[in-house]
Amino acid sequence: MKKIYIAAYHQSKFGKLFDMTVPEIVANAVMETCAEIGAEPAGIDVGSIGATCNFSLNEQGLLAGLMAMVPGLGAKPIEAVENACASGGQAVLSVVQKLQLGLGEVGIAVGYEKMRDAEGKMDGALIGKVLGYFSHPDERQGKVYIFPHLFAEVMRDYMAAHGTTEREFAEISSREYANGNNNPYAQMQKIQVSLDEAATPEGRNRYIVEGLPLKTYDCSQITDGYAGMILATEEGLSKLGVAKADCVEIAGYGQATDPLAKGGRDVLKPAGAFRAMTDAYNMADAGPADVNVAEIHDCFTVMGAIGTEVIGKAEYGKGARYWVDGKADVHGECGINTSGGLIAKGHPVGATGVAMIGWSAWQLLGKAPAELQIPNPKLAATFNIGGPICASVCTVLKRAE
């Protein structure tokens, strides 16, 4: 297959987009990403865009048509993809596969979410309801906030299976908040959370569901934001005038989907997630030992633990311990979620998967903020999920050679 390179990455600051409309978000994502390398949209051959709440919160469909409104993108192969919280990762893979099929040499992947109103306020009950659409109908009954409830159950089961404590999960969120404090794009950049604050159920850090261990600081954010990525073949890089030495190669990728219902399967060891990651490693001719940069989908802290196991940096049941031991720190064995992760960087659902790959590319290129830059970055792994650990998109990245 043709090698595919990341020629440019751009993202908004995550948090609130206020009165920016969806057409403006899409246009900005395309234009600002092109501006990173002085490219013209007319030079892009194919595109994909991912979003999750475009119908339910934004009353907007046919997002591909909005991309085609950017001058130079009309009458080109563009599609919208939806894979719940893995929509951004799916958009990137969509472009990669279009390029490998020979539909063009340069493509753009965009992901976004607009979850707050023009004043930056959110309707928590409504957002909880519409996100709940991405679960199985039989598993919604009796749950006010469906996904926090589902993952509180996963957290309970993980603790029971592996003896992990709430304080160990708090290590994940407190360390991610510390990373987010140094990321200028992070939603929670100015919010400091100590380990004791993350571990103690008081004040803002309340239990989400009575009788289950998940607390506020175990949860990702409700976030507006967008991200864009230009991908290219070697010939595409020449067209763009971008040196291969300034790029990152998507050396491997994998995508797999488990049954939507959480019940009846082992969500502590999700088969699809492990298959997607294994496929990505095999394509890249690499393994977990080669990776020292990673961004994983910590929609809740328990996924920070499970995700560490999926990428192969921790044994089954020891994902949280990897964080407690400092191995996931910037100067640890593998810097995981140095961006702050979904918990501190924010989780603009459709943009999340694009941003995970983009931040990892910055790490490999030495472009992360100095406090967060991993020394001697080698290979990067990303793990983006959708639904109750249902849809999985994984990548392995390396510096272009």
Backbone torsions as a table, in degrees:
resi	resn	phi	psi	omega
1	MET	NA	152.1	176.4
2	LYS	-62.2	141.2	173.2
3	LYS	-74.0	140.6	-178.5
4	ILE	-120.0	134.0	-174.9
5	TYR	-119.9	149.1	172.3
6	ILE	-87.8	110.8	-177.5
7	ALA	-89.9	-27.5	-179.0
8	ALA	-158.6	148.8	173.8
9	TYR	-140.6	141.9	177.2
10	HIS	-148.5	144.6	173.7
11	GLN	-143.9	155.3	171.2
12	SER	-77.7	166.9	165.9
13	LYS	-68.0	135.5	-179.1
14	PHE	-83.9	144.3	179.5
15	GLY	147.7	-89.0	-176.5
16	LYS	-135.4	132.3	176.0
17	LEU	-104.0	1.2	175.6
18	PHE	50.6	-121.8	-171.9
19	ASP	-93.1	14.2	176.1
20	MET	-66.2	126.6	-178.2
21	THR	-81.1	165.0	179.2
22	VAL	-62.1	-45.9	175.6
23	PRO	-56.7	-38.3	178.3
24	GLU	-67.7	-40.1	179.3
25	ILE	-59.9	-48.1	-178.0
26	VAL	-63.2	-46.9	-179.7
27	ALA	-62.5	-43.2	179.2
28	ASN	-62.4	-41.5	-178.9
29	ALA	-60.5	-43.2	179.7
30	VAL	-68.2	-52.1	-174.4
31	MET	-65.1	-42.1	-177.7
32	GLU	-70.7	-33.2	176.0
33	THR	-68.9	-42.8	176.8
34	CYS	-60.2	-39.1	-177.5
35	ALA	-64.0	-23.5	179.7
36	GLU	-58.6	-30.9	-178.7
37	ILE	-123.9	14.4	179.4
38	GLY	65.6	30.4	-179.3
39	ALA	-90.6	157.9	175.2
40	GLU	-104.1	138.4	177.6
41	PRO	-54.0	-29.5	179.8
42	ALA	-61.5	-22.2	179.8
43	GLY	-83.8	-0.8	179.1
44	ILE	-92.0	133.6	-175.9
45	ASP	-94.2	-36.9	-175.0
46	VAL	-141.4	162.4	179.4
47	GLY	-156.0	159.9	173.1
48	SER	-144.4	150.1	178.9
49	ILE	-136.6	135.3	-179.7
50	GLY	-117.7	135.8	173.4
51	ALA	-156.7	161.2	-173.1
52	THR	-118.8	-42.0	-175.5
53	CYS	-105.2	24.3	-176.4
54	ASN	-64.0	-37.1	176.5
55	PHE	-77.9	-52.0	-168.7
56	SER	-72.5	-34.0	-178.9
57	LEU	-107.9	-29.9	-173.6
58	ASN	-107.4	-8.7	-178.3
59	GLU	52.5	45.3	-177.1
60	GLN	-138.8	123.8	171.7
61	GLY	-114.3	-172.4	178.8
62	LEU	50.0	53.8	-179.1
63	LEU	-63.9	-29.2	177.5
64	ALA	-59.3	-36.1	178.1
65	GLY	-65.8	-33.0	175.9
66	LEU	-67.4	-39.5	176.3
67	MET	-62.7	-39.7	-178.1
68	ALA	-67.8	-13.3	176.6
69	MET	-76.1	-17.0	175.3
70	VAL	-67.4	123.6	-177.8
71	PRO	-52.2	126.3	-179.2
72	GLY	104.0	-14.2	-178.7
73	LEU	-103.1	-5.6	-179.3
74	GLY	-64.0	147.7	175.8
75	ALA	63.9	29.0	177.9
76	LYS	-117.4	158.5	-180.0
77	PRO	-68.7	103.5	179.5
78	ILE	-130.2	139.3	176.6
79	GLU	-137.3	154.3	171.8
80	ALA	-99.3	140.1	179.2
81	VAL	-125.0	146.7	175.8
82	GLU	-136.6	120.0	178.3
83	ASN	-140.6	46.7	-176.5
84	ALA	53.5	-136.6	-175.2
85	CYS	-70.9	-6.3	175.3
86	ALA	-96.3	13.5	-177.5
87	SER	-61.4	-39.1	-179.7
88	GLY	-65.3	-46.3	176.6
89	GLY	-61.3	-38.4	179.3
90	GLN	-65.3	-36.9	177.9
91	ALA	-62.6	-41.2	177.9
92	VAL	-63.5	-47.0	179.3
93	LEU	-62.9	-35.8	177.8
94	SER	-58.4	-44.0	179.2
95	VAL	-69.3	-43.5	178.3
96	VAL	-54.5	-47.8	-176.9
97	GLN	-69.0	-35.0	175.4
98	LYS	-60.5	-44.1	-179.8
99	LEU	-67.2	-39.5	179.4
100	GLN	-69.9	-25.2	175.9
101	LEU	-77.4	-10.4	179.4
102	GLY	88.8	18.7	179.6
103	LEU	-78.9	-6.1	180.0
104	GLY	172.4	-178.6	179.9
105	GLU	-116.4	-17.0	-179.5
106	VAL	-133.9	134.7	178.7
107	GLY	-139.9	162.3	177.6
108	ILE	-129.6	134.7	174.0
109	ALA	-113.4	131.7	179.9
110	VAL	-127.2	141.3	172.0
111	GLY	-135.4	145.5	179.2
112	TYR	-154.8	164.6	166.4
113	GLU	-151.8	139.2	174.9
114	LYS	-123.1	102.6	-172.0
115	MET	-113.1	-6.4	-178.9
116	ARG	-117.5	163.4	-178.1
117	ASP	-84.9	-174.1	-175.0
118	ALA	-65.3	-17.3	176.9
119	GLU	-98.5	3.4	179.8
120	GLY	83.8	9.5	-179.2
121	LYS	-92.2	154.8	179.9
122	MET	-122.1	150.7	173.4
123	ASP	-101.1	93.1	-173.0
124	GLY	-58.5	-40.0	-179.4
125	ALA	-65.3	-43.8	179.5
126	LEU	-64.9	-45.3	-179.4
127	ILE	-62.4	-41.8	176.7
128	GLY	-59.7	-39.0	-179.8
129	LYS	-67.0	-49.4	-173.9
130	VAL	-71.4	-32.8	174.7
131	LEU	-67.2	-30.2	177.5
132	GLY	-62.9	-19.2	177.6
133	TYR	-61.5	-18.5	-177.1
134	PHE	-94.1	19.2	172.6
135	SER	-115.9	170.6	177.9
136	HIS	-75.5	136.8	-178.3
137	PRO	-53.3	-34.9	-177.3
138	ASP	-69.9	-15.5	-177.0
139	GLU	-105.2	12.1	179.6
140	ARG	-96.7	-24.6	-172.8
141	GLN	-58.6	131.5	176.8
142	GLY	81.3	3.6	-178.9
143	LYS	-110.3	122.9	178.6
144	VAL	-76.5	-52.6	175.9
145	TYR	-110.0	99.1	-163.9
146	ILE	-63.7	-51.4	-175.6
147	PHE	-71.3	-42.4	172.5
148	PRO	-56.2	-37.4	179.4
149	HIS	-66.7	-46.3	-180.0
150	LEU	-60.8	-42.5	-178.1
151	PHE	-79.0	-22.7	170.9
152	ALA	-64.3	-36.0	175.9
153	GLU	-67.7	-40.2	176.7
154	VAL	-62.6	-42.1	179.0
155	MET	-62.4	-45.0	177.0
156	ARG	-58.1	-45.3	-177.7
157	ASP	-67.7	-37.2	178.1
158	TYR	-63.8	-44.0	179.3
159	MET	-62.4	-41.4	-179.5
160	ALA	-67.7	-38.2	-176.8
161	ALA	-75.4	-34.6	-169.7
162	HIS	-119.4	-3.2	179.8
163	GLY	73.9	17.5	179.0
164	THR	-72.9	144.5	-178.5
165	THR	-103.0	163.2	176.4
166	GLU	-61.2	-34.9	-179.5
167	ARG	-66.7	-33.5	177.5
168	GLU	-66.9	-39.0	174.3
169	PHE	-65.2	-35.3	178.3
170	ALA	-62.9	-27.8	176.1
171	GLU	-59.5	-38.5	-179.2
172	ILE	-64.2	-51.2	-176.7
173	SER	-67.4	-40.5	-178.7
174	SER	-65.2	-37.9	178.3
175	ARG	-69.8	-34.4	178.5
176	GLU	-71.7	-38.5	174.5
177	TYR	-60.1	-40.1	178.4
178	ALA	-61.9	-41.1	175.8
179	ASN	-65.0	-44.0	-179.4
180	GLY	-60.4	-29.4	178.9
181	ASN	-62.1	-22.5	-179.2
182	ASN	-106.3	6.3	178.9
183	ASN	-105.5	111.5	-177.2
184	PRO	-65.1	-13.9	179.4
185	TYR	-94.3	-3.8	-172.5
186	ALA	-80.3	139.3	178.0
187	GLN	-61.8	-39.6	-175.3
188	MET	-100.7	30.4	-175.8
189	GLN	-55.4	-36.0	-174.7
190	LYS	-97.9	4.3	-177.9
191	ILE	-102.5	119.3	179.0
192	GLN	-102.5	133.7	-179.0
193	VAL	-132.9	117.2	178.9
194	SER	-81.4	167.6	177.4
195	LEU	-60.5	-43.7	-179.9
196	ASP	-62.6	-39.8	179.0
197	GLU	-65.6	-41.1	-179.5
198	ALA	-69.7	-27.4	-175.9
199	ALA	-90.7	-18.3	-172.3
200	THR	-98.1	122.5	179.4
201	PRO	-80.8	82.3	177.0
202	GLU	-152.2	158.6	-179.6
203	GLY	61.0	-131.3	-178.9
204	ARG	-65.1	-28.0	-174.5
205	ASN	-85.4	66.3	-176.8
206	ARG	-92.3	161.4	172.4
207	TYR	-69.0	135.9	-176.9
208	ILE	-77.8	-40.7	-178.5
209	VAL	-127.7	127.1	-178.6
210	GLU	-58.0	130.7	177.5
211	GLY	87.2	-1.6	178.8
212	LEU	-122.1	153.3	-166.4
213	PRO	-81.3	-8.9	-174.3
214	LEU	-68.9	129.3	178.3
215	LYS	-117.9	170.8	-175.3
216	THR	-54.6	-45.6	-177.2
217	TYR	-74.2	-3.3	172.2
218	ASP	-85.3	-4.5	-170.2
219	CYS	-108.7	149.1	172.6
220	SER	-74.7	177.3	-172.1
221	GLN	-98.6	156.3	166.3
222	ILE	-85.1	118.8	-162.8
223	THR	-138.9	140.6	164.2
224	ASP	-96.1	149.3	174.4
225	GLY	166.2	164.2	176.7
226	TYR	-143.1	158.8	179.2
227	ALA	-149.5	147.5	179.5
228	GLY	-137.8	150.9	-177.8
229	MET	-144.4	128.7	174.0
230	ILE	-97.1	126.4	179.5
231	LEU	-116.0	148.8	-175.8
232	ALA	-153.4	151.3	167.8
233	THR	-76.8	177.7	177.8
234	GLU	-61.7	-40.5	176.6
235	GLU	-64.7	-36.2	178.1
236	GLY	-63.9	-38.6	177.0
237	LEU	-60.7	-40.0	178.6
238	SER	-63.2	-42.0	177.6
239	LYS	-61.0	-38.3	-178.6
240	LEU	-78.8	-17.2	-175.2
241	GLY	73.6	30.0	-179.2
242	VAL	-106.4	128.4	-179.5
243	ALA	-73.2	138.1	179.6
244	LYS	-59.7	-32.1	-179.5
245	ALA	-63.3	-18.9	-180.0
246	ASP	-95.8	11.0	-173.2
247	CYS	-119.9	167.0	173.6
248	VAL	-118.0	138.4	178.6
249	GLU	-94.4	135.4	168.9
250	ILE	-81.3	92.0	-170.8
251	ALA	-76.9	-25.0	179.8
252	GLY	-158.0	152.1	175.9
253	TYR	-151.6	159.2	176.7
254	GLY	-152.5	149.2	179.0
255	GLN	-144.3	131.8	179.9
256	ALA	-150.5	156.0	-177.1
257	THR	-132.1	125.8	175.0
258	ASP	-90.3	165.3	174.2
259	PRO	-55.2	144.6	-175.5
260	LEU	-65.3	-41.6	-179.0
261	ALA	-66.8	134.2	178.2
262	LYS	-72.3	-36.9	-178.4
263	GLY	-65.8	144.3	176.1
264	GLY	87.2	2.4	176.5
265	ARG	-139.4	164.1	-176.5
266	ASP	-89.0	91.0	-178.6
267	VAL	-75.1	-13.7	175.4
268	LEU	-75.1	-18.7	176.0
269	LYS	-138.7	69.7	-172.4
270	PRO	-64.8	121.3	-173.9
271	ALA	-61.2	-43.1	-178.5
272	GLY	-64.2	-40.7	180.0
273	ALA	-62.7	-46.0	-179.6
274	PHE	-67.2	-36.0	178.0
275	ARG	-66.2	-45.7	-179.1
276	ALA	-60.2	-41.9	-179.6
277	MET	-68.3	-40.6	178.4
278	THR	-63.1	-41.8	178.1
279	ASP	-61.4	-40.9	179.4
280	ALA	-64.7	-44.3	177.9
281	TYR	-62.2	-44.6	-178.5
282	ASN	-63.2	-41.4	178.6
283	MET	-63.3	-36.2	-178.9
284	ALA	-84.3	-3.3	-175.6
285	ASP	52.9	48.9	-176.3
286	ALA	-141.8	176.3	178.1
287	GLY	-147.0	174.7	-177.6
288	PRO	-55.3	-33.8	-178.4
289	ALA	-65.1	-22.4	-179.2
290	ASP	-81.6	-13.8	-171.5
291	VAL	-94.9	130.2	172.4
292	ASN	-131.6	13.5	174.2
293	VAL	-134.4	133.1	178.4
294	ALA	-154.1	145.6	170.5
295	GLU	-127.3	120.7	-176.7
296	ILE	-123.7	159.2	-169.4
297	HIS	-86.0	84.1	-178.2
298	ASP	-92.5	62.2	175.9
299	CYS	-58.6	-28.6	172.3
300	PHE	-141.8	155.0	-173.4
301	THR	-58.0	-31.8	179.0
302	VAL	-60.8	-31.0	176.7
303	MET	-74.3	-24.0	171.4
304	GLY	-62.2	-38.5	177.9
305	ALA	-72.1	-50.6	-178.6
306	ILE	-63.7	-40.7	179.7
307	GLY	-61.7	-36.3	177.7
308	THR	-63.9	-32.7	176.7
309	GLU	-75.6	-38.6	-179.9
310	VAL	-61.5	-42.8	-179.4
311	ILE	-77.1	-3.8	173.3
312	GLY	85.8	13.4	179.3
313	LYS	-87.2	-14.7	177.1
314	ALA	-136.3	148.9	175.8
315	GLU	-70.3	161.6	178.7
316	TYR	-53.6	126.7	178.3
317	GLY	86.7	-3.4	-176.4
318	LYS	-117.5	18.3	-178.5
319	GLY	-64.1	-44.3	179.1
320	ALA	-65.6	-38.9	179.6
321	ARG	-60.9	-32.4	177.9
322	TYR	-58.0	-40.7	178.2
323	TRP	-72.0	-44.6	-179.4
324	VAL	-57.5	-38.2	-178.2
325	ASP	-78.3	0.4	177.9
326	GLY	79.8	7.9	-177.1
327	LYS	-72.1	-20.7	179.9
328	ALA	-91.6	1.2	-178.7
329	ASP	-71.7	166.0	179.9
330	VAL	-53.5	-39.5	-179.8
331	HIS	-103.0	19.4	178.0
332	GLY	-88.9	-165.5	-178.6
333	GLU	-63.6	-40.8	177.6
334	CYS	-146.4	115.1	179.7
335	GLY	-70.4	110.3	-177.1
336	ILE	-108.7	130.6	178.8
337	ASN	52.7	46.8	175.6
338	THR	-65.3	-16.9	176.2
339	SER	-69.5	-17.8	-171.2
340	GLY	109.3	-10.7	178.6
341	GLY	65.2	-176.0	179.9
342	LEU	-66.9	-26.1	-176.7
343	ILE	-70.1	-38.5	-177.7
344	ALA	-114.9	-37.1	177.3
345	LYS	-67.9	-36.9	-177.6
346	GLY	116.9	165.0	-174.3
347	HIS	-136.3	70.5	172.7
348	PRO	-76.6	96.0	-157.0
349	VAL	-41.4	-56.3	-177.5
350	GLY	-67.4	-23.1	-179.5
351	ALA	-88.2	-17.4	-169.9
352	THR	-57.8	-48.9	-177.3
353	GLY	-65.1	-35.9	176.2
354	VAL	-65.3	-43.2	-176.8
355	ALA	-66.8	-34.7	178.3
356	MET	-62.4	-43.9	179.4
357	ILE	-69.9	-41.3	-179.3
358	GLY	-63.2	-44.3	179.0
359	TRP	-64.6	-39.4	178.7
360	SER	-63.1	-38.2	176.7
361	ALA	-63.4	-43.0	176.4
362	TRP	-58.3	-41.5	178.5
363	GLN	-60.5	-47.2	-178.1
364	LEU	-64.9	-29.0	-179.9
365	LEU	-90.2	-0.8	-179.3
366	GLY	74.2	25.1	-176.5
367	LYS	-102.2	3.7	178.1
368	ALA	-72.8	156.4	175.2
369	PRO	-53.0	144.9	-172.0
370	ALA	-53.2	-39.6	-177.8
371	GLU	-68.3	-19.6	-175.3
372	LEU	-111.2	-5.8	-176.1
373	GLN	-70.3	124.3	178.4
374	ILE	-76.2	127.8	179.0
375	PRO	-65.8	137.3	175.2
376	ASN	50.5	56.9	179.4
377	PRO	-63.5	138.6	-177.0
378	LYS	-111.0	-84.6	176.9
379	LEU	-117.4	152.3	177.7
380	ALA	-120.3	145.7	174.8
381	ALA	-123.0	140.6	174.4
382	THR	-127.0	147.8	-178.6
383	PHE	-140.3	109.6	-175.3
384	ASN	-116.6	128.1	-178.5
385	ILE	-120.0	162.5	173.2
386	GLY	-134.2	140.6	178.5
387	GLY	72.7	-161.3	-178.7
388	PRO	-78.2	66.5	-175.8
389	ILE	55.4	52.2	-174.1
390	CYS	-106.7	-64.4	179.3
391	ALA	-90.2	133.2	-179.2
392	SER	-130.3	130.6	174.3
393	VAL	-126.8	123.1	-176.9
394	CYS	-126.6	147.4	175.7
395	THR	-137.9	158.1	169.5
396	VAL	-125.8	128.9	-176.0
397	LEU	-119.9	149.9	174.9
398	LYS	-147.7	158.2	174.7
399	ARG	-60.1	140.0	178.7
400	ALA	-66.3	143.9	-179.6
401	GLU	-112.6	NA	NA
